[in-house]
């Protein structure tokens, strides 16, 4: 299992409509995406993938949110990693 966490702070709360359009919740067999709101202009997206290969193919949400950062409409950070197996 592989995961991605995308944290963001929006320049304005009105940008939530954009975030909701590009990061709505999805629950598929090999991919899950959940959008969390932590404040009027901040939140995070958790993506869970079956493996790193699936994660490499599912980058549209990350790219869209990073695009907001490139346009100075948001601050965005991304962390990725694998589940630690015992």
N, C-alpha and C positions, 0 to 999 in steps of 0.2 A: 504494500500500500504506500502511496506517495501523496503528499499534501502541499498545498500552496496557500499562503495567507497574504492578502493584499489589504494593507491599511491605507486609509485616505482621510484627508481633511479638505473639505471643499472651500473654495473662496467665498461662496454664498450658498445659503440653504436652498435657494431656488434650483440649484444644480442636482438636487435629489431626483428629480424626474428623469434626468439623463442617466444617473447611476442605476435607477430602478429599471430603466429600459435595457441597459447593457449587462446587468448583473442580477437578473431575477433568479429566484430559486429554481433549481433543476434537480431531479432525482432519477437518474438512469442507473442501469446495471453497473457500468464501469466508471461512472462519473457523477459526482454530487457537487452542487454549488449552493451555498447559503449566504445571503446578504444580511448583515447585522447593522443596525443603526445605534451609535453610541452617544450621539448628540445631535443638535440641530444641523450641524454641518460636518459631521464625522461618522465614520463607521469602518467596517471591514468585511471582506469577502473571504470565506473559507471554501477551497476547492479540494475535493478528495478524489483521487484517481486510483484505478486498479494497479497501475505501475507507472514508472517514469516515461515509458513509451507513449502511453495515453496522454500524460501531462504535456509531452512535447507537441502533441497534435491539437491540444485544447488551450491555445494561448490567446484567443480572441478577447476574452474578458480582461486579461492582464494588459494586452496591447491597448485596448480602449481606455482603461483607467490611466495607464501611463501617458496616453495621448492628452488626457485632461491636464496631467502634470506638465507636459511639454508646452501646453498652451497657457501655462500659469493660471489655470482654473482650479488646481488642486495640488496638494502635496501627497505623494504616493510612495509607499515602500512595499517591497515584495520579499517574502521569505519562502523558501521551499525546502522540503526534506522528506526523508523516508521514515516510516515507523520503525522504532527500535524493537528488534525481536529479542525475546529472552532465550 
